[in-house]
Amino acid sequence: MAQRLLACTACHGKEGRAASDGFHPRIAGKPAGYLLQQLRAFRDGRRQYALMTALLDPLSDAYLREIAEHFAAIELPYPAPQPATAPAHVLARGRTLVLEGDATLRVPACVACHGAALTGVQPALPGLVGLPRDYLNAQLGAWRAGQRRAAAPDCMAGIARALAPQDIAAVSQWLAAQPVPAPGRPAATLPAPMPLECGGVAP
């Protein structure tokens, strides 16, 4: 399978470690259910990237599941986080949104869905630490603009639309500056029910 997936690692880095450009994220060790959802989303047009769509268009769900399970099983150390470039008050806002949310905006804390360690939750919630700042900013911006969509109800689209662009930048800055706690694997479960119903994620 690794030989067949050289087209993936050409952009996502050796063994799916992530590319150095900040736009092709790490896929190694992500929950298999999440990877499968994203592969389907690119193939079926809910996520827009012509190269990914062209690669995945002829592939069956069974083959996509093989790809997802292959990369999910890879365990690799994470690199050091990016140094923050934002002022302290911006980082403080990002930390608050990630750890506490904002009740006035009806935005739940990121940790409520992505796990207390922010490394994701099995089987379909991705980690947020260990991702480049530019990638986080671009994806939240794409949800806010309607360029990225998930299965209904699309909870992330609602959250992103509630956030101002400066809030998205603050969240991206703070998350990208956090180290990934060892061993960096997705949690088995959440300690409490998710605050929102999200398509493709079991209650």
C-alpha positions in Angstrom: 0.0 0.0 0.0 2.8 2.4 0.8 4.2 2.0 -2.7 0.7 2.6 -4.2 0.3 5.8 -2.2 3.4 7.6 -3.4 1.0 10.1 -5.0 -0.2 11.0 -1.5 3.2 11.3 0.1 4.5 13.4 -2.8 2.5 16.3 -1.4 1.8 15.2 2.2 5.4 14.4 3.0 7.2 11.1 3.6 4.8 8.7 5.3 2.3 11.5 5.5 4.3 13.6 7.9 3.2 16.9 6.3 4.8 19.1 3.7 7.0 22.0 4.6 4.8 24.4 2.7 2.2 24.7 5.4 -0.7 23.8 3.1 -0.4 20.1 2.8 -1.1 18.8 6.3 0.0 15.7 8.2 -2.2 12.7 7.6 -0.2 10.1 9.5 -2.0 9.0 12.7 -5.2 10.9 12.0 -8.4 8.9 12.9 -9.3 6.6 10.1 -12.9 7.7 10.1 -11.9 11.3 9.7 -9.5 10.5 6.9 -12.2 8.5 5.1 -14.6 11.4 5.4 -12.1 13.8 3.9 -11.2 11.5 1.0 -14.9 11.2 0.2 -15.4 14.9 0.5 -12.7 15.6 -2.0 -13.9 12.9 -4.4 -17.5 14.0 -4.1 -16.9 17.8 -4.3 -17.6 18.9 -0.8 -13.9 20.0 -0.5 -12.4 21.8 -3.5 -9.0 20.9 -4.7 -8.8 19.8 -8.3 -5.7 17.6 -7.9 -7.2 15.6 -5.0 -10.5 15.2 -6.8 -8.7 13.9 -9.9 -6.7 11.4 -7.9 -9.7 10.1 -6.0 -12.5 10.3 -8.5 -12.1 6.7 -9.9 -11.6 5.2 -6.4 -14.3 3.2 -4.6 -15.3 3.6 -0.9 -13.5 0.4 -0.1 -10.3 1.6 -1.6 -10.6 5.0 0.2 -11.1 3.1 3.4 -7.8 1.2 2.8 -6.0 4.5 2.3 -7.5 5.9 5.4 -6.6 2.9 7.5 -3.1 2.8 6.2 -2.3 6.4 7.2 -4.2 6.2 10.5 -2.0 3.3 11.6 1.3 5.2 11.0 2.9 6.5 14.3 5.5 9.1 13.9 6.9 11.9 16.2 5.7 15.4 15.6 8.0 18.3 14.9 8.4 21.2 17.3 5.5 23.7 17.1 5.7 27.0 15.1 6.8 30.0 17.2 3.9 32.4 17.6 4.1 35.7 15.7 1.0 37.4 17.2 1.0 39.7 20.2 0.0 38.5 23.6 -3.6 39.7 23.6 -4.2 37.9 20.3 -2.8 34.6 21.7 -4.9 35.1 24.8 -8.0 35.4 22.7 -7.1 32.3 20.7 -6.5 30.3 24.0 -9.8 31.4 25.4 -11.7 30.3 22.3 -9.9 26.9 22.1 -10.2 26.1 25.8 -13.4 27.8 26.8 -15.3 28.9 23.7 -17.4 32.1 23.6 -21.0 31.8 24.9 -22.0 35.2 23.4 -21.1 33.9 20.0 -22.5 30.4 20.7 -19.1 29.0 19.9 -18.2 25.9 22.0 -14.6 25.3 23.1 -12.5 23.4 20.6 -11.6 20.9 23.3 -15.2 19.9 23.7 -15.1 18.1 20.4 -11.4 17.6 19.5 -10.4 16.2 22.9 -8.8 17.7 26.0 -5.3 17.2 24.5 -6.5 18.5 21.1 -5.1 15.4 19.4 -8.5 14.2 18.1 -11.0 11.6 19.1 -11.7 8.2 17.6 -13.2 7.4 15.1 -13.7 10.7 13.2 -12.6 13.8 15.1 -9.2 15.2 14.0 -6.5 16.7 16.1 -5.8 20.4 15.9 -2.3 20.5 17.4 0.6 19.7 15.1 -1.0 21.5 12.2 0.6 24.6 10.5 -0.8 28.0 11.2 -1.5 28.8 7.6 -3.3 25.5 7.1 -5.6 26.1 10.1 -6.3 29.6 9.1 -7.1 28.5 5.5 -9.5 25.7 6.5 -11.4 27.8 9.0 -11.6 30.6 6.4 -12.8 28.1 3.8 -15.6 27.0 6.1 -16.5 30.6 6.9 -16.7 31.4 3.2 -18.6 28.2 2.3 -15.8 26.8 0.2 -15.4 23.8 2.5 -18.4 21.7 3.5 -19.0 18.6 5.6 -22.0 16.3 5.9 -25.1 17.9 7.3 -25.4 19.3 9.9 -22.2 21.0 9.2 -21.3 22.2 12.7 -17.8 23.6 11.7 -19.4 25.8 9.1 -21.6 27.4 11.7 -18.8 27.8 14.1 -16.5 29.4 11.5 -19.3 31.8 10.4 -19.7 33.0 14.0 -16.1 33.8 14.3 -14.7 37.1 13.1 -11.6 36.9 10.8 -9.4 38.1 13.7 -10.8 35.3 15.9 -9.9 32.7 13.3 -6.4 34.2 13.1 -6.1 34.1 16.9 -7.2 30.5 17.1 -4.8 29.5 14.3 -1.9 31.3 16.0 -2.4 29.8 19.4 -3.0 26.2 18.1 0.0 26.2 15.9 2.3 27.3 18.8 1.2 24.4 21.0 3.4 21.2 21.3 1.8 17.9 20.6 1.6 15.9 23.9 3.1 12.5 23.7 2.1 10.1 22.3 0.0 12.3 20.1 -2.7 9.7 19.3 -6.4 10.4 19.1 -8.3 9.8 22.4 -10.6 6.8 22.5 -13.6 8.7 23.7 -14.8 12.1 24.8 -15.5 12.5 28.5 -18.8 14.2 27.8 -21.3 14.5 24.9 -20.4 16.8 22.1 -22.1 20.3 22.5 -23.3 20.3 18.8 -24.6 17.7 16.4 -22.1 17.2 13.6 -22.7 15.3 10.4 -20.6 12.1 10.1 -19.8 12.0 13.8 -21.7 9.6 16.0 -23.3 11.2 19.1 
